[in-house]
Amino acid sequence: MMKSRQCAVMWFLVLVAGVFVPPAHAGNLRFVTGDAFPPFADREMDHGGVVTDIVRKVFERDGHDSVEIIWRSWLKGFEMTIDGEVDGTFPYAYTRARSKSVLFSDPITNLTAYGWYAVKRGSFDANSDLIGKNLCLPLGHAELGFTGKLFANGRAKRVSPPDMKTCFKLLAAGRVDCVISPRPEALSSIQAAELSTDDFAHIEEGLSNVPLHFIVGKTHPDAETIISLFNAGLKQLRQNGELDAILDAVEY
């Protein structure tokens, strides 16, 4: 009789183990990202941008039934991530402030930002020319590289509208001296603002060259597992050459 009970219990545990799936491996995953950040994240681009494509491929190949991508402002998306309302967001540069509330994946790719100016108002020859100027960097965008040092030391003033398109409108109107932006995002934003790309140029030297990451809020119960799964999938894409193929298909 005792043996019979033990067998029943063992079979019950086997059955439970067979149907139990940890939350990080559940069928559906929900990620948030911001818009108008080509070629990395932009709903108007194929697959929603190259990083969106990479994130979706990583988790779908890991066996997830559905990967849902939702679009919010960068600020709102980051807040949703740190509050655990979504399973992750991307692409983000590392900062100490962010590392207090999120976990970072291995680097996906690198990003270079430049200082853009309105040609008709003169030019900047070097990044040092930005000292004492009003620099436009939208909400949700990190203060990185030389720009971050200027802001931290109070040697430049930050102006932060909701998006990059507005930054270029302010630049055209002479209300800021410079816009901090990667080249693809700048060109897309200039067009979205119905301005001419011929009216703007950037300082040749980059202001920052930083890795971009997939991130998960530390409050998420499966944060470490999700990051580990992403890193493993990213490594596989890199080893089989698919990661380079995706990134090489676009200019940035």
C-alpha positions as CSV (number, residue, x, y, z in Angstrom):
1,M,0.0,0.0,0.0
2,M,2.8,2.4,0.9
3,K,4.6,1.5,-2.4
4,S,1.4,2.3,-4.3
5,R,1.1,5.7,-2.7
6,Q,4.7,6.5,-3.4
7,C,4.2,5.6,-7.0
8,A,1.1,7.8,-7.3
9,V,3.0,10.7,-5.8
10,M,5.9,10.2,-8.1
11,W,3.6,10.1,-11.2
12,F,1.9,13.3,-10.0
13,L,5.2,15.1,-9.7
14,V,6.2,13.9,-13.2
15,L,3.0,15.1,-14.6
16,V,3.3,18.5,-12.9
17,A,6.9,18.9,-14.0
18,G,5.8,18.1,-17.6
19,V,3.2,20.9,-17.7
20,F,4.9,23.5,-15.6
21,V,6.8,26.2,-17.5
22,P,8.7,29.0,-15.7
23,P,7.2,32.4,-16.5
24,A,10.3,33.4,-18.5
25,H,9.6,30.5,-20.9
26,A,5.8,31.2,-21.2
27,G,4.2,31.3,-24.6
28,N,3.9,35.1,-24.8
29,L,6.5,37.8,-24.3
30,R,5.7,41.5,-24.4
31,F,8.4,44.0,-25.2
32,V,8.2,47.8,-25.6
33,T,10.3,50.1,-27.7
34,G,10.4,53.7,-28.8
35,D,9.7,55.0,-32.3
36,A,11.6,57.1,-34.8
37,F,15.1,55.7,-34.0
38,P,16.2,54.3,-37.3
39,P,17.6,51.9,-38.2
40,F,17.4,50.3,-34.8
41,A,13.7,50.8,-33.8
42,D,11.1,52.4,-36.1
43,R,7.7,51.1,-36.9
44,E,7.9,52.4,-40.4
45,M,10.9,50.2,-41.2
46,D,10.8,46.5,-42.2
47,H,10.5,44.4,-39.1
48,G,10.3,47.5,-37.0
49,G,14.0,48.2,-37.3
50,V,17.1,46.0,-37.1
51,V,17.2,45.7,-33.3
52,T,13.5,44.9,-33.2
53,D,14.1,42.2,-35.7
54,I,17.0,40.8,-33.7
55,V,15.1,40.7,-30.5
56,R,12.1,39.0,-32.1
57,K,14.3,36.4,-33.8
58,V,16.2,35.6,-30.6
59,F,13.1,34.8,-28.6
60,E,11.0,33.2,-31.3
61,R,13.9,30.7,-32.0
62,D,14.1,30.1,-28.2
63,G,10.6,28.5,-28.6
64,H,8.3,31.3,-27.6
65,D,4.9,31.1,-29.2
66,S,4.4,34.9,-29.5
67,V,6.6,38.0,-29.2
68,E,4.5,41.1,-29.0
69,I,6.2,44.5,-29.7
70,I,4.4,47.6,-28.5
71,W,5.4,51.2,-29.2
72,R,5.5,54.0,-26.6
73,S,7.5,57.1,-26.0
74,W,11.1,56.3,-24.9
75,L,10.4,57.7,-21.4
76,K,7.1,55.8,-21.0
77,G,8.7,52.6,-22.3
78,F,11.5,52.8,-19.8
79,E,9.1,53.4,-17.0
80,M,7.1,50.4,-18.0
81,T,10.2,48.3,-18.0
82,I,11.5,49.3,-14.6
83,D,8.0,48.8,-13.2
84,G,7.9,45.2,-14.6
85,E,4.8,46.0,-16.8
86,V,6.6,44.5,-19.8
87,D,9.3,41.8,-20.2
88,G,11.9,44.1,-21.6
89,T,12.8,47.0,-23.9
90,F,15.5,48.0,-26.4
91,P,17.9,49.4,-27.6
92,Y,19.5,51.3,-24.7
93,A,23.0,52.5,-23.8
94,Y,24.4,51.7,-20.5
95,T,24.5,54.3,-17.8
96,R,25.1,54.0,-14.0
97,A,21.7,55.5,-13.3
98,R,19.9,53.0,-15.5
99,S,21.9,50.1,-14.0
100,K,20.3,50.7,-10.7
101,S,16.9,49.6,-12.0
102,V,17.6,47.4,-15.1
103,L,19.7,44.5,-16.2
104,F,21.7,44.9,-19.5
105,S,22.3,42.2,-22.1
106,D,25.5,41.7,-24.0
107,P,26.0,44.5,-26.6
108,I,24.0,44.2,-29.8
109,T,25.7,46.9,-31.8
110,N,27.4,50.3,-31.4
111,L,26.0,53.7,-31.8
112,T,27.8,57.0,-32.7
113,A,26.1,60.3,-32.0
114,Y,27.1,63.6,-33.5
115,G,26.5,67.3,-32.8
116,W,24.3,68.8,-35.5
117,Y,24.0,72.5,-36.4
118,A,22.1,74.7,-38.8
119,V,24.3,75.7,-41.7
120,K,22.9,79.2,-42.1
121,R,23.8,80.0,-38.5
122,G,27.4,79.1,-38.9
123,S,29.3,75.9,-38.1
124,F,31.1,74.1,-35.3
125,D,34.5,72.7,-36.2
126,A,35.1,70.6,-33.1
127,N,33.1,69.2,-30.1
128,S,34.8,71.7,-27.8
129,D,32.8,74.4,-29.7
130,L,29.7,73.1,-27.9
131,I,30.9,74.5,-24.5
132,G,28.5,77.0,-23.2
133,K,25.8,76.2,-25.8
134,N,22.2,75.0,-25.6
135,L,22.1,71.4,-26.7
136,C,19.0,69.5,-27.7
137,L,18.6,65.9,-26.5
138,P,15.0,64.5,-26.3
139,L,13.5,63.0,-23.1
140,G,14.5,59.5,-22.5
141,H,17.9,59.9,-24.3
142,A,21.0,59.3,-22.2
143,E,23.7,61.8,-21.7
144,L,26.7,60.0,-23.0
145,G,30.3,60.6,-24.0
146,F,31.6,64.2,-24.3
147,T,28.0,65.5,-24.2
148,G,27.4,63.8,-20.8
149,K,30.6,65.5,-19.4
150,L,29.4,68.9,-20.6
151,F,26.0,68.5,-18.9
152,A,27.5,67.0,-15.7
153,N,29.9,69.9,-15.4
154,G,27.3,72.5,-16.2
155,R,29.3,73.6,-19.3
156,A,26.3,73.2,-21.6
157,K,22.5,73.4,-21.1
158,R,20.2,70.6,-22.0
159,V,17.0,71.2,-23.8
160,S,14.7,68.2,-23.8
161,P,11.5,68.2,-26.0
162,P,9.5,64.9,-26.4
163,D,11.3,63.8,-29.6
164,M,14.1,64.4,-32.0
165,K,11.9,65.9,-34.7
166,T,11.1,68.8,-32.3
167,C,14.9,69.2,-31.6
168,F,15.5,70.0,-35.3
169,K,12.6,72.4,-35.4
170,L,14.1,74.2,-32.5
171,L,17.5,74.2,-34.2
172,A,16.0,75.6,-37.4
173,A,14.3,78.3,-35.4
174,G,17.5,79.3,-33.6
175,R,16.2,78.3,-30.2
176,V,19.0,75.8,-29.6
177,D,22.6,75.8,-30.8
178,C,23.0,72.1,-31.5
179,V,21.2,68.8,-31.7
180,I,22.8,65.5,-30.4
181,S,21.8,62.7,-32.6
182,P,23.1,59.6,-34.5
183,R,23.1,60.1,-38.3
184,P,20.1,57.9,-39.3
185,E,17.9,59.3,-36.6
186,A,18.9,62.9,-37.5
187,L,18.1,62.5,-41.2
188,S,14.8,60.8,-40.4
189,S,13.8,63.4,-37.9
190,I,14.7,66.3,-40.3
191,Q,12.4,64.8,-42.9
192,A,9.7,64.2,-40.4
193,A,9.9,67.8,-39.4
194,E,9.4,68.8,-43.1
195,L,12.8,70.4,-43.2
196,S,15.6,70.1,-45.7
197,T,18.7,67.9,-44.9
198,D,20.7,70.5,-46.9
199,D,20.2,73.0,-44.1
200,F,22.0,70.9,-41.5
201,A,25.4,69.4,-41.0
202,H,27.3,67.7,-38.1
203,I,30.6,68.0,-36.5
204,E,32.9,65.4,-38.0
205,E,34.1,64.0,-34.7
206,G,31.6,61.8,-32.9
207,L,30.4,62.8,-29.4
208,S,30.0,59.2,-28.2
209,N,30.4,55.7,-29.5
210,V,28.6,53.4,-27.2
211,P,27.1,49.8,-27.2
212,L,23.3,49.3,-27.4
213,H,21.6,46.7,-25.3
214,F,18.4,44.8,-24.6
215,I,17.3,45.5,-21.0
216,V,14.9,44.0,-18.4
217,G,13.7,45.7,-15.2
218,K,15.1,44.3,-12.0
219,T,11.6,44.1,-10.5
220,H,10.7,41.5,-13.2
221,P,10.6,38.1,-11.4
222,D,12.5,36.4,-14.3
223,A,14.8,39.3,-15.2
224,E,18.0,37.2,-15.0
225,T,16.6,34.3,-16.9
226,I,15.3,36.6,-19.7
227,I,18.7,38.3,-20.0
228,S,20.5,34.9,-20.1
229,L,18.2,33.6,-22.8
230,F,18.7,36.7,-24.9
231,N,22.5,36.6,-24.5
232,A,22.5,32.9,-25.6
233,G,20.4,33.6,-28.6
234,L,22.4,36.7,-29.6
235,K,25.6,34.6,-29.4
236,Q,24.1,32.1,-31.7
237,L,23.1,34.7,-34.2
238,R,26.6,36.1,-34.1
239,Q,28.2,32.8,-34.5
240,N,26.1,31.7,-37.5
241,G,26.7,35.1,-39.2
242,E,23.0,36.2,-39.2
243,L,23.6,39.1,-36.8
244,D,26.2,40.7,-39.1
245,A,23.9,40.1,-42.1
246,I,21.1,42.0,-40.4
247,L,23.3,44.9,-39.3
248,D,25.2,45.1,-42.5
249,A,22.0,45.6,-44.5
250,V,21.6,49.1,-43.1
251,E,23.8,52.2,-42.8
252,Y,24.4,53.9,-39.5
